[in-house]
Amino acid sequence: MDFKQLEYFVAVAEHRSFSRAAVSLDIAQSALSRQVRLLEVELRETLLSRNGRGVTLTEAGERLFQHSVGLLQQLAAARADLGAQRDEPVGRITIALPPSMGRQLTLPLIDAFQRQLPRARLAVVEGLSSHIAEWIVSGRVDLGLVYNPEPQPELEFEPLLSEPLGLVSPATGQPRRSTPRSLPLAELPQFPLVLPERAHVIRRLLETQTLLAGLKLQVAWEVSSVAALIDLVCAGYGHAVLTPSAVVASGRGDLLTVRPLTPLLNSVLCLTTSAHKRPSALTRQARQVLAQLVSGLPQAAAAGSLPG
């Protein structure tokens, strides 16, 4: 067992997929599978349960995952500390992205690291904003993008992008307006909605504003996955309230219309780091790369990215 095998195993566990982990690590999927299998053979344990939708951790895999994350963090800290003496961006860094951003930024992020930070190792994981904040506090990830974060003394936030929430509906087949007609918030209760669970940041933002306005939403279905929300809207099960980036990331924008809500409800994307951890040269460089990539997104150009 070596650190490389542990790194590969952690990547597969975090991505819940060999193919996505292989892209993140920039190695062939066959080589990744072989190394994880060698680790299982050496430990005489089945670490991952393979199925048609990806992989899940077994009980033994869960235990090894907890040990591995800690070991890799210690290794990365040692490399970063030695590199900091030379102010070189070296070591391993884990960046967490919400799903809508993951689909847009993972490939550009890996490309940027390969060009600009060839001595660094990058791991990209996806999760809900509330989970990403917890991961940064616990040290599982080094930095991430979080929507509408709540103030926490353990975290520092840098706003990067503000997007208006809009009502997402199936396209009617009629010619689209260049500027979609807005929808007054007071009319939103007329629409059956497919919303994420209450822990989701967009759901919290929406319910707070409608509560203050004395409105009661018509929630038809609750689904946590944004991809599943889009599927249900396309299938005619209701309407969703999402950001333009979520619609773009779905790849199904031609089947949907998005009407901005008025008054505007903005979802703010923040670059998030630990407030108690001294940033290494790699962390500083990664922050710059991530901020530049967000500012180059189509929705950032349309809405105007926030100053750093």
Secondary structure as the mmCIF struct_conf table of DSSP 4:
data_model
#
loop_
_struct_conf.conf_type_id
_struct_conf.id
_struct_conf.beg_label_comp_id
_struct_conf.beg_label_asym_id
_struct_conf.beg_label_seq_id
_struct_conf.end_label_comp_id
_struct_conf.end_label_asym_id
_struct_conf.end_label_seq_id
HELX_RH_AL_P HELX_RH_AL_P1 PHE A 3 HIS A 15
TURN_TY1_P TURN_TY1_P1 ARG A 16 ARG A 16
HELX_RH_AL_P HELX_RH_AL_P2 PHE A 18 LEU A 25
TURN_TY1_P TURN_TY1_P2 ASP A 26 ASP A 26
BEND BEND1 ILE A 27 ILE A 27
HELX_RH_AL_P HELX_RH_AL_P3 GLN A 29 LEU A 43
TURN_TY1_P TURN_TY1_P3 ARG A 44 ARG A 44
BEND BEND2 GLU A 45 GLU A 45
STRN STRN1 LEU A 48 ASN A 51
TURN_TY1_P TURN_TY1_P4 GLY A 52 ARG A 53
STRN STRN2 GLY A 54 LEU A 57
HELX_RH_AL_P HELX_RH_AL_P4 GLU A 59 ARG A 86
TURN_TY1_P TURN_TY1_P5 ASP A 87 ASP A 87
STRN STRN3 GLY A 91 LEU A 97
HELX_RH_AL_P HELX_RH_AL_P5 PRO A 99 GLN A 116
TURN_TY1_P TURN_TY1_P6 PRO A 118 ARG A 119
STRN STRN4 ALA A 120 GLU A 126
HELX_RH_AL_P HELX_RH_AL_P6 SER A 129 SER A 138
TURN_TY1_P TURN_TY1_P7 GLY A 139 GLY A 139
BEND BEND3 ARG A 140 ARG A 140
BEND BEND4 ASP A 142 ASP A 142
STRN STRN5 LEU A 143 TYR A 147
BEND BEND5 ASN A 148 ASN A 148
HELX_LH_PP_P HELX_LH_PP_P1 PRO A 149 PRO A 151
TURN_TY1_P TURN_TY1_P8 PRO A 153 GLU A 154
STRN STRN6 LEU A 155 PRO A 164
STRN STRN7 GLY A 166 PRO A 170
BEND BEND6 GLY A 173 GLN A 174
HELX_LH_PP_P HELX_LH_PP_P2 PRO A 175 ARG A 177
BEND BEND7 SER A 178 THR A 179
HELX_LH_PP_P HELX_LH_PP_P3 PRO A 180 SER A 182
STRN STRN8 LEU A 183 PRO A 184
HELX_RH_3T_P HELX_RH_3T_P1 LEU A 185 GLN A 190
BEND BEND8 PHE A 191 PHE A 191
STRN STRN9 LEU A 193 LEU A 195
TURN_TY1_P TURN_TY1_P9 ARG A 198 ALA A 199
BEND BEND9 HIS A 200 HIS A 200
HELX_RH_AL_P HELX_RH_AL_P7 VAL A 201 LEU A 212
TURN_TY1_P TURN_TY1_P10 ALA A 213 GLY A 214
STRN STRN10 VAL A 219 GLU A 222
BEND BEND10 SER A 224 SER A 224
HELX_RH_AL_P HELX_RH_AL_P8 VAL A 226 CYS A 234
TURN_TY1_P TURN_TY1_P11 ALA A 235 GLY A 236
BEND BEND11 TYR A 237 TYR A 237
STRN STRN11 HIS A 239 HIS A 239
STRN STRN12 ALA A 240 LEU A 242
HELX_RH_AL_P HELX_RH_AL_P9 PRO A 244 SER A 250
TURN_TY1_P TURN_TY1_P12 GLY A 251 GLY A 251
HELX_RH_3T_P HELX_RH_3T_P2 GLY A 253 LEU A 255
STRN STRN13 LEU A 256 THR A 262
BEND BEND12 PRO A 263 PRO A 263
STRN STRN14 ASN A 266 SER A 274
BEND BEND13 ALA A 275 LYS A 277
HELX_LH_PP_P HELX_LH_PP_P4 ARG A 278 SER A 280
HELX_RH_AL_P HELX_RH_AL_P10 ALA A 281 SER A 295
TURN_TY1_P TURN_TY1_P13 GLY A 296 GLY A 296
BEND BEND14 LEU A 297 LEU A 297
HELX_RH_AL_P HELX_RH_AL_P11 PRO A 298 ALA A 303
HELX_LH_PP_P HELX_LH_PP_P5 SER A 305 PRO A 307
#
